C-alpha cells in the first residue's frame, strides 16, 4: 500500500547558526536522495520555503518507522495510507457487490 508522508521541520530543533542549518539540511537531503535512488521512497518534494513537504513510499509498518526515525526530532511526520486507482476501483466494486 502506498503511503503519503507529510513532513514539517520542527522549529524548536533548528540549529542556531546558518552554517549548522546548512550542514543539517545537506545531510538530510543526502539521506532523501539515497532513499529515492534505492526506491525506498518514490517521490519527495519540499515547499518553496523549505520548512515542509511530502514524500511517497510503499514501505509500511516497522520498515517505514525505521526509515523515518533518523529524521526525528528535527522533522515531524504525518503518514497517510493511500489507495492506488486500481485499489480504489476494487474497493468500489466490492462495495457495490455488498449493496446488491
Secondary structure, DSSP 8 states (H G I E B T S, - for coil): -EEEEEEEE-GGG--SSHHHHHHHHHHHHHHHHHHHHHTSEEEEEE-TTSSEEEEEE---HHHHHHHHHTTTTTEEEEEEEE--HHHHHHHHHHHHHHH-
